[in-house]
Amino acid sequence: MGSADKVIRLLIAVSIAVLYFTGTISGTLALVLGVLAVIFAATALISYCPLYLPFGINTRKKIG
């Protein structure tokens, strides 16, 4: 996973957290987006997205 991909995922996760803690989202929507935010943050922190493998996606820069 490339650095731009990581930053985007973390920004989305933080944005969802801000929406939740300010009371903008609640209920089922907050739960679904919260799970999505946790997944985005976790995949950004471990630099691996399991969904990229079957689709052959690679966001890392090629060296050389």
Backbone hydrogen bonds in HBPLUS format (Angstrom, degrees):
<---DONOR---> <-ACCEPTOR-->    atom                        ^
c    i                          cat <-CA-CA->   ^        H-A-AA   ^      H-
h    n   atom  resd res      DA  || num        DHA   H-A  angle D-A-AA Bond
n    s   type  num  typ     dist DA aas  dist angle  dist       angle   num
A0006-LYS N   A0002-GLY O   3.09 MM   4  6.44 155.5  2.15 149.6 156.4     1
A0007-VAL N   A0003-SER O   2.99 MM   4  6.22 164.0  2.02 151.4 155.0     2
A0008-ILE N   A0004-ALA O   3.00 MM   4  6.19 163.7  2.03 150.6 154.9     3
A0009-ARG N   A0005-ASP O   3.01 MM   4  6.21 162.4  2.05 149.0 153.8     4
A0010-LEU N   A0006-LYS O   2.94 MM   4  6.17 160.8  1.97 152.6 157.9     5
A0011-LEU N   A0007-VAL O   2.89 MM   4  6.06 156.3  1.94 149.8 156.7     6
A0012-ILE N   A0008-ILE O   2.98 MM   4  6.20 156.2  2.04 148.9 155.0     7
A0013-ALA N   A0009-ARG O   3.00 MM   4  6.23 160.1  2.04 147.3 152.8     8
A0014-VAL N   A0010-LEU O   2.91 MM   4  6.11 162.6  1.94 150.8 155.2     9
A0015-SER N   A0011-LEU O   2.89 MM   4  6.00 155.9  1.95 143.9 151.1    10
A0016-ILE N   A0012-ILE O   2.98 MM   4  6.22 157.1  2.03 150.2 155.5    11
A0017-ALA N   A0013-ALA O   3.04 MM   4  6.29 156.6  2.09 145.2 151.8    12
A0018-VAL N   A0014-VAL O   2.89 MM   4  6.17 159.0  1.94 153.0 158.3    13
A0019-LEU N   A0015-SER O   2.98 MM   4  6.23 160.9  2.02 148.2 153.4    14
A0020-TYR N   A0016-ILE O   2.97 MM   4  6.21 152.2  2.05 147.1 154.7    15
A0021-PHE N   A0017-ALA O   2.89 MM   4  6.11 173.2  1.89 159.3 160.4    16
A0022-THR N   A0018-VAL O   2.97 MM   4  5.99 137.4  2.15 146.3 155.8    17
A0024-THR N   A0019-LEU O   2.91 MM   5  5.07 131.8  2.15 159.6 165.9    18
A0025-ILE N   A0019-LEU O   3.33 MM   6  5.86 151.1  2.42 124.1 124.0    19
A0023-GLY N   A0020-TYR O   3.03 MM   3  5.22 154.7  2.09 105.7 113.6    20
A0031-LEU N   A0027-GLY O   3.09 MM   4  6.42 152.7  2.16 147.4 155.5    21
A0032-VAL N   A0028-THR O   2.91 MM   4  6.16 169.0  1.92 159.8 161.3    22
A0033-LEU N   A0029-LEU O   2.91 MM   4  6.01 170.7  1.92 153.4 156.6    23
A0034-GLY N   A0030-ALA O   2.79 MM   4  5.71 142.9  1.93 136.7 147.8    24
A0035-VAL N   A0031-LEU O   3.01 MM   4  6.26 156.6  2.07 149.1 153.8    25
A0036-LEU N   A0032-VAL O   3.07 MM   4  6.32 160.5  2.11 146.8 152.5    26
A0037-ALA N   A0033-LEU O   2.81 MM   4  6.01 151.1  1.89 144.0 152.1    27
A0038-VAL N   A0034-GLY O   2.98 MM   4  6.25 155.7  2.04 147.6 153.4    28
A0039-ILE N   A0035-VAL O   3.01 MM   4  6.27 160.1  2.05 150.6 156.0    29
A0040-PHE N   A0036-LEU O   2.86 MM   4  6.11 162.4  1.89 151.9 156.9    30
A0041-ALA N   A0037-ALA O   2.89 MM   4  6.06 164.2  1.92 150.0 154.3    31
A0042-ALA N   A0038-VAL O   2.88 MM   4  6.00 162.7  1.91 148.9 154.2    32
A0043-THR N   A0039-ILE O   2.93 MM   4  6.05 168.2  1.94 153.6 156.8    33
A0044-ALA N   A0040-PHE O   3.00 MM   4  6.09 148.9  2.10 142.6 151.4    34
A0045-LEU N   A0041-ALA O   2.94 MM   4  6.12 154.3  2.01 147.5 154.4    35
A0046-ILE N   A0042-ALA O   2.99 MM   4  6.21 151.1  2.07 150.6 157.7    36
A0047-SER N   A0043-THR O   2.96 MM   4  5.68 113.2  2.42 128.8 143.0    37
A0048-TYR N   A0043-THR O   3.22 MM   5  5.39 142.6  2.37 141.2 149.7    38
A0052-TYR N   A0049-CYS O   3.06 MM   3  5.63 154.5  2.13 116.6 123.9    39
A0056-GLY N   A0052-TYR O   2.90 MM   4  5.85 110.6  2.39 144.1 161.3    40
A0057-ILE N   A0052-TYR O   2.98 MM   5  4.84 155.3  2.05 141.1 142.0    41
A0056-GLY N   A0053-LEU O   3.14 MM   3  5.13 155.3  2.21 103.5 111.2    42
